[in-house]
């Protein structure tokens, strides 16, 4: 990225039962953005959510832990440290990275739009297949 550009963090979940994804961009990975993302996830889903995620500090901070304790709809399972291969969403991030790297225009807005298009064009079956979870 050119130095004059800011960066952004993508937050995303993959529903392992349906293959649907929920992805949002924030200016970086922070606890308050994690909570905003989780609130939007709850708006998009019904029932209980089992959230399997890594141990990034913005996932495990006191602020996020307190917020999670205040809702009865989300249960969390923390993956071992440095084990991206255990997280099915990581396969989608890797594929996205390859697609976005092919984007010739390097402005932040264009890269973010490329990320959005990737997830908009991704069918539930493709999501599960990319994550190694789709069975015919």
N, C-alpha and C positions, 0 to 999 in steps of 0.2 A: 504494500500500500504506500502511496506517496506520503511523505511526512506531514503534509498539510491536512491530510484527512484524519478524522477521528476513527475510532473503531467501534464495533458493536459486538454484542454477544447474542447468540441465538439460544433460546430456551426451547426445548421440545420434548414431547412425549409421544410414544407409540403405544396405542392400545393393542395389546397382544391378542385380544379376542376378536377384534374387528379389522385391525390393520389401519385404522384411522390415525392420523397424526394431528397434533396441535402444536404449532410453532409460533413463537413471537420473538421479535428483536428488541433488545434493550441496549442502552449505550455501553454497558459492561456487566460483568457478573457481580452482583451485590445482593446482600440479604433483602433489602427493600424491594428490589426487582424480582427476586425469587418469590417473595410473598405476592406481589402483583401477578406474577405468572400463575402461581397456584390458585389464586382467586379466579383468574380467567379460566383455568382448567376446570375448576368446580362449576363454573357457569356453563361450560360446554359438555359436561358429563352428568350422568345421573348415578345415584347409588355410591357405593364405596369405591375408593381408588387405592390400589396398592402401588406405591411409588417406589420403583427400584432405581437408585441413583448412586453416583459416586460420592466421594467424601470431600468434594470441593468445599472450601470454607463458607461460601455463600449458601451451601445446602445444610451445613451443620452448625451454623452460628446460633448463639443464644436467642437472637431475635426470631430466626426461622423456627427453632425448636419450640419456643413459646407460642408462636402462631399455630404450629402444627398441633400442639397440645390443646389449643382452643377449638379445634374442629374435630368432629367425630367421623368425618368422611374419608380422611386420608390416613393410611397406614404407610410407614416407610420401611424399606429394607436397604441398608447401606452395603454396597459392594466392597470387597476388599480394596485397599489402597493399590493404585497403579494396576488395575485389572480391566482395561477397557474392553477386552475380549469377552467379558462376562455381561456386558450391557448391549442388548440388541440395537438400541438407538445409535450406538457408535458406528454400526455398519452404514446407517443412513448418513451420518455426519461424514464418513469417509467418502461415500459416493458423491455427496453434495460437494465436498471439497474438490474432487476431481472435476466436476462439472463447472464449478465456479472458477477454478483455476484456468479453464479454457476461455473464460470471458475476456475478450480483448480490451474492452474499456475498463479501466481500473478505478473509476471513481467509486466512492463509498455507496452512493445512491444506486449506481448500476449494479454493483455487487449484491447489495441488499435485495434489489428487484430480482436478480438472478436466483437468489436463495428462495424468495417467495414463489417464483415461477416453478422451481423444482418441486416444492411441496404441493403446490396447486395441481401440477400435472401428474403427481404420483398417485396411482390408484391404491386402494387398501391392499390388494393382492400383491402389487409391486413392493409396497412397504414391507409386508411380511416376507416376501421372497428375498428382498435385499438383506433383511435381518436374519435370513436362514430359517424362517419359521413357517413358511407356506407349504402346505401339503396339498397335492391334487386330489 
